[in-house]
Amino acid sequence: MRGLMLFLGAIMVMGLGFWSYQENYKTRDAISDVRKQHRQIGAAHERLRMLQAEWAYLNRPDRLRDLAELNYERLGLLPLMPDAFGQVDHIIYPIPEILPITNPIDVNNYVPETTDEDPL
């Protein structure tokens, strides 16, 4: 019986060793994937910063003004001027439609109900 227990114990130890060996490699692969994804995220952030810098460079007011003047005949774009902008109070909003009153209440003959209790 003792030999059987030693044999089963040895099999269990070898099985646990095999399992931990596999888990170790799975963990290393997962860590490698995470590092790879971090590098990709860093590269994407760098590309995004580059694109934002290019966008800011291409949208310079003096460059846009020159492009508007160059392409005036074809596009009809006018250069931006301070007086080209309006104010919010100059916007005309549509007047909402007034619905007809279907059940009027006569308030001239209204008598409030009285109670004996003091409200305060």
C-alpha positions in Angstrom: 0.0 0.0 0.0 2.9 2.3 0.8 4.4 1.8 -2.6 1.1 2.6 -4.3 0.8 5.9 -2.3 4.4 6.8 -3.2 3.7 6.0 -6.9 0.5 8.0 -6.9 2.3 10.9 -5.2 5.1 10.8 -7.7 2.6 10.8 -10.6 0.8 13.8 -9.0 4.1 15.7 -8.6 5.0 15.0 -12.2 1.5 16.0 -13.4 1.7 19.3 -11.4 5.2 19.9 -12.8 3.9 19.4 -16.3 0.9 21.7 -15.7 3.1 24.5 -14.1 5.6 24.2 -17.1 2.7 24.7 -19.5 1.3 27.6 -17.5 4.7 29.2 -17.3 5.0 29.3 -21.1 1.4 30.5 -21.5 2.2 33.3 -19.1 5.3 34.2 -21.1 3.4 34.3 -24.3 0.7 36.5 -22.8 3.4 38.9 -21.4 5.0 39.0 -24.9 1.6 39.8 -26.5 1.0 42.6 -24.0 4.4 44.1 -24.7 3.8 43.9 -28.4 0.4 45.6 -28.0 2.0 48.3 -25.8 4.6 49.0 -28.6 1.7 49.2 -31.2 -0.2 51.6 -29.0 2.9 53.8 -28.6 3.5 53.8 -32.3 -0.2 54.7 -32.9 0.1 57.6 -30.4 3.2 58.8 -32.2 1.5 58.6 -35.6 -1.5 60.5 -34.1 0.8 63.3 -32.8 2.4 63.5 -36.2 -1.0 63.7 -38.0 -2.1 66.4 -35.5 1.0 68.4 -36.2 0.5 68.1 -40.0 -3.1 69.1 -39.6 -2.2 72.2 -37.6 0.5 73.0 -40.3 -1.9 72.6 -43.2 -4.7 74.7 -41.4 -2.5 77.8 -40.8 -4.7 80.9 -41.4 -2.2 82.5 -43.9 -2.0 79.3 -46.0 -5.8 79.0 -46.1 -6.1 82.6 -47.0 -3.6 82.1 -49.9 -5.5 79.0 -51.1 -8.8 80.9 -51.0 -7.4 83.7 -53.1 -5.8 81.2 -55.5 -9.0 79.3 -56.1 -11.5 82.1 -55.9 -12.6 81.8 -59.5 -13.1 78.0 -59.2 -14.6 77.7 -55.7 -15.8 81.2 -54.9 -14.3 81.1 -51.4 -13.9 84.4 -49.6 -11.1 85.1 -47.1 -12.2 85.1 -43.5 -12.7 88.6 -42.2 -13.8 89.6 -38.7 -17.0 91.2 -40.0 -17.9 87.9 -41.7 -19.1 86.5 -38.3 -22.5 87.3 -36.9 -23.8 87.3 -33.4 -26.1 84.8 -31.8 -28.9 87.3 -31.2 -29.1 88.0 -35.0 -30.2 84.4 -35.7 -33.9 84.2 -36.5 -35.4 81.1 -35.0 -38.8 79.8 -36.4 -41.8 80.7 -34.3 -43.5 77.6 -32.9 -47.0 76.9 -34.0 -49.7 78.0 -31.5 -52.1 75.2 -31.0 -55.9 76.1 -30.7 -57.5 76.0 -27.2 -60.0 73.2 -27.2 -61.2 73.1 -23.5 -61.1 76.7 -22.1 -61.6 77.3 -18.4 -63.4 80.4 -17.3 -61.2 81.9 -14.5 -63.3 85.0 -13.9 -65.9 83.1 -11.9 -63.5 80.8 -10.1 -64.0 80.5 -6.4 -61.3 78.7 -4.4 -62.4 76.0 -2.0 -62.0 77.1 1.7 -60.9 74.8 4.4 -61.2 75.2 8.2 -57.6 74.2 8.8 -54.9 76.8 9.1 -52.3 76.1 6.3 -49.4 77.3 8.4 
